[in-house]
Amino acid sequence: MTLFTDDDRPAPLPDGGRIAPSRRTIVGWVAIAVAVVLAIVLALAPAPFVIEQPGPVFNTLGTDQAVGSPPSGDAKPLISIPSKTTYPTGGSLDLLTVSVVGNPDQSPSWWNIIQAWFDPSRAVTPIDEVFPPGTTTEQSNAANAALMVDSQQDAIAAALNQLGYHFPQAVAVKQLLPGTPAAKVLKTGDEITSVNGESIESVAALRKAVNANGTGKAAEIGIVRDGAASTVSITPTETQGQVVLGIGAGMDYTFPFDVNIELNNVGGPSAGQMFALGIIDKLTPDKLNGGKKVAGTGTIDNVGTIGPIGGIRQKMYAARDTGGASYFLAPASNCDEVTGHIPAGLHVFAVKTLKDSLAVLQAVSSGSSTAKLPTCPAS
């Protein structure tokens, strides 16, 4: 501020030319400084979320090394079938993973969360959805490792069934829940062969049959115990909105030959579909994909039913950006998460069964039109 005399010449300020800042100005600057410090502290503070982002990609027709990683002398075939004739393959049938940033012991900062929020290839998820309360990181990893083992067995079964092999396979009681009607009449290891006279060939078929029976009336369950067949009556109950017997069911297989799958440090059941396709490709003379790059995801059961998975948006980006795929096989039940989020240049097909996936690969291989094949709409 400048003062002028009546002759328009500047007059000296009383304090020698400086104006002392007002109290309001000082308070304002202090408030700004405090706000900045608080913002920094909050940005660096841990958030109750994890970040899901595209993870490593593995070609089921290649080795156990991630796509794009430096070559290693100790790489092993991801799928090997030592006692059977296998055939040359080409291109890729990529399985996809999701990397989770954060866990109950160390969660991302709010600044990390804000950055991820604006990145379409990443997702922000409440930590309790990925790591249920009371579950440690080690327990979660162990559970996912077990799911991976089961998915590999189911994929082998689906592939061999598709190829016409015959082998023993049965739905078995793996766990009994205390206090349920099933615990009184079933034993761990019992094979379940039918429900109300309907033959049961998969865990999914068992769930469907029990649900159709409903609660309030007994279901007639055909079982085999120690080689002897019998029928028992169990009245299903309702738990968390689902009709259940009160058992943990799984599959028992006796395969006609060994199929080895090498994939370490990857958990969960979502690679089942691509394992099955990789096995079929190796056991058949023609290249399923015509030598082209195809990626996909989805659980699978022994009869070839493809089920939904998590992290599909991140997997689509991994398929395109890491694997270089143009074609993507997605579970039809995931289409609601796919539509409107498909990366440019990726064509997504909606599949419900292994036969659907083989139909897509046949079209891709032959170069014929895919216009009539089910897809997840782009928008």
Residue pairs with C-beta under 8 A, 6 or more apart in sequence:
1 19
2 10
3 10
3 11
3 13
4 10
4 11
5 11
13 19
42 110
43 109
43 110
43 111
43 114
44 109
44 110
44 111
45 109
45 110
46 106
46 107
46 108
46 109
47 107
47 108
47 109
47 110
47 112
47 113
48 107
48 126
48 127
48 128
49 102
49 107
49 108
49 113
49 124
49 125
49 126
49 127
50 100
50 101
50 102
50 103
50 107
50 108
50 124
50 125
50 126
50 127
50 130
50 131
51 100
51 101
51 102
51 108
51 112
51 113
51 116
51 122
51 123
51 124
51 125
52 98
52 99
52 100
52 101
52 122
52 123
52 124
52 125
52 130
52 310
52 311
52 314
53 98
53 99
53 101
53 116
53 119
53 121
53 122
53 123
53 314
54 96
54 98
54 99
54 121
54 122
54 314
54 315
54 317
54 318
54 321
54 322
55 96
55 97
55 98
55 99
55 314
55 318
56 66
56 67
56 69
56 97
56 99
56 266
56 318
56 322
57 66
57 67
57 68
57 94
57 95
57 96
57 97
57 295
57 318
57 319
57 322
57 323
58 64
58 65
58 66
58 67
58 78
58 94
58 95
58 97
58 263
58 266
59 67
59 78
59 92
59 93
59 94
59 323
60 78
60 79
60 92
60 93
60 94
60 95
60 274
60 275
60 277
60 278
60 281
61 78
61 79
61 89
61 90
61 91
61 92
61 93
61 278
61 281
61 282
62 77
62 78
62 92
63 75
63 76
63 77
63 78
64 75
64 76
64 77
64 78
64 262
64 263
64 264
65 71
65 72
65 75
67 92
67 94
67 322
67 323
68 322
76 262
77 262
78 261
78 262
78 263
78 278
79 259
79 260
79 261
79 262
79 275
79 278
79 279
79 282
80 259
80 260
80 262
81 257
81 258
81 259
81 260
81 279
81 282
81 283
82 258
82 260
83 257
83 258
84 257
84 283
86 282
86 283
87 281
87 282
87 283
87 284
87 285
87 286
88 287
89 281
89 282
89 287
89 288
90 287
90 289
90 290
90 291
91 287
91 289
91 290
91 291
91 292
91 293
91 294
92 289
92 293
92 294
92 295
92 323
92 325
93 274
93 277
93 278
93 281
93 288
93 289
93 294
93 295
93 296
94 274
94 293
94 294
94 295
94 296
94 319
94 323
94 325
95 271
95 274
95 275
95 295
95 296
95 297
96 270
96 271
96 295
96 296
96 297
96 315
96 318
96 319
96 323
97 266
97 271
97 315
97 318
98 310
98 311
98 314
98 315
100 130
101 108
101 112
101 116
102 108
102 127
103 127
103 131
103 137
103 140
104 127
104 131
104 135
104 136
104 137
105 137
107 127
108 116
113 124
116 122
116 123
116 124
117 124
120 313
120 317
120 341
121 313
121 314
121 317
121 321
121 343
122 314
123 311
123 313
123 314
130 140
131 137
131 140
141 267
143 267
144 267
144 268
145 267
147 267
147 268
147 269
148 263
148 266
148 267
148 268
148 269
148 271
150 250
150 251
150 269
151 268
151 269
151 270
151 271
151 272
151 275
151 299
151 300
152 261
152 272
152 275
153 251
153 253
154 251
154 269
154 272
154 299
154 300
154 301
154 302
155 261
155 271
155 272
155 273
155 275
155 276
155 279
155 300
156 253
156 255
156 259
156 261
156 275
156 276
156 279
157 169
157 251
157 253
157 255
157 302
158 272
158 276
158 300
158 301
158 302
158 303
158 304
158 354
159 259
159 275
159 276
159 277
159 279
159 280
159 283
159 354
160 167
160 255
160 256
160 259
160 279
161 302
161 303
161 304
162 276
162 280
162 304
162 354
162 355
162 358
163 280
163 283
163 284
165 256
166 256
167 253
167 254
167 255
167 256
168 252
168 253
168 254
169 201
169 251
169 252
169 253
169 254
169 302
170 191
170 192
170 193
170 224
170 251
170 252
171 191
171 192
171 193
171 200
171 201
171 202
171 203
171 205
171 206
171 249
171 250
171 251
172 189
172 190
172 191
172 192
172 249
172 250
172 251
172 252
173 182
173 186
173 187
173 188
173 189
173 190
173 191
173 192
173 247
173 248
173 249
174 188
174 247
174 248
174 249
174 250
175 188
175 247
175 248
176 182
176 183
176 186
176 187
176 188
176 246
176 247
176 248
177 183
177 246
177 247
177 248
179 246
180 237
180 244
180 245
180 246
180 247
181 234
181 235
181 236
181 237
181 245
181 246
182 234
182 245
182 246
182 247
183 246
185 232
185 233
185 234
186 221
186 223
186 232
186 234
186 245
186 247
187 225
189 225
190 223
190 224
190 225
191 223
191 224
191 225
191 252
192 200
192 206
192 221
192 222
192 223
192 249
193 199
193 200
193 222
193 223
193 224
193 229
194 200
194 220
194 221
194 222
195 206
195 209
195 210
195 213
195 219
195 220
195 221
195 222
196 209
196 213
196 219
196 220
197 220
197 222
198 209
200 206
200 209
200 222
201 302
201 303
202 251
202 301
202 302
202 303
202 305
203 249
203 250
203 251
203 301
204 301
204 303
204 305
204 307
205 303
206 249
209 219
210 219
210 236
210 243
210 244
210 245
211 242
211 243
213 219
213 236
213 243
214 236
214 243
215 235
215 236
215 237
215 238
215 243
216 235
217 235
218 233
218 234
218 235
219 233
219 234
219 235
219 236
219 245
220 231
220 232
220 233
221 231
221 232
221 233
221 234
221 245
222 229
222 230
222 231
223 229
223 230
223 231
223 232
224 230
234 245
236 243
236 244
236 245
237 243
237 244
237 246
238 244
251 301
251 302
253 302
259 279
261 275
263 271
268 309
269 299
269 309
270 297
270 298
270 299
270 309
270 310
270 311
271 297
272 298
272 299
272 300
272 301
272 306
273 296
273 297
273 298
273 299
273 300
273 306
273 329
273 331
273 351
273 354
273 357
274 295
274 296
274 297
274 298
274 329
275 300
276 300
276 304
276 354
277 288
277 296
277 354
277 357
277 358
277 361
280 288
280 358
281 287
281 288
281 289
286 365
287 365
288 358
288 361
288 362
288 365
289 361
289 364
289 365
290 361
290 364
290 365
290 366
290 367
292 326
292 327
292 364
292 365
293 323
293 324
293 325
293 326
293 327
294 325
294 327
294 328
294 329
294 361
294 364
295 315
295 318
295 319
295 323
295 325
295 327
295 328
295 329
296 319
296 328
296 329
296 330
296 351
296 357
297 309
297 312
297 315
297 329
297 330
297 331
298 306
298 307
298 308
298 309
298 329
298 330
298 331
298 334
298 351
299 306
299 307
299 308
299 309
299 331
300 306
300 307
300 354
301 307
304 353
304 354
304 355
305 352
305 353
306 331
306 332
306 351
306 352
306 353
306 354
306 356
306 357
307 331
307 333
308 331
308 333
308 334
309 315
309 331
309 334
312 330
312 331
312 334
312 337
312 338
313 337
313 338
313 341
316 328
316 330
316 338
316 341
316 342
316 343
316 346
316 348
317 343
319 325
319 328
319 346
320 326
320 343
320 345
320 346
321 343
325 346
326 345
326 346
326 347
327 346
327 347
327 349
327 360
327 364
328 346
328 347
328 348
328 349
329 349
329 351
329 357
329 360
330 338
330 348
330 349
330 350
330 351
330 376
331 350
331 351
331 352
332 350
332 351
332 352
332 374
332 376
333 352
334 376
335 350
335 376
335 377
338 348
338 376
339 376
339 377
339 378
339 379
340 378
340 379
342 348
342 376
342 378
347 370
347 375
348 375
348 376
348 378
349 356
349 357
349 360
349 370
349 373
349 374
349 375
349 376
350 374
350 375
350 376
351 357
351 360
351 374
356 374
359 373
360 370
360 373
362 368
363 369
363 370
363 373
364 370
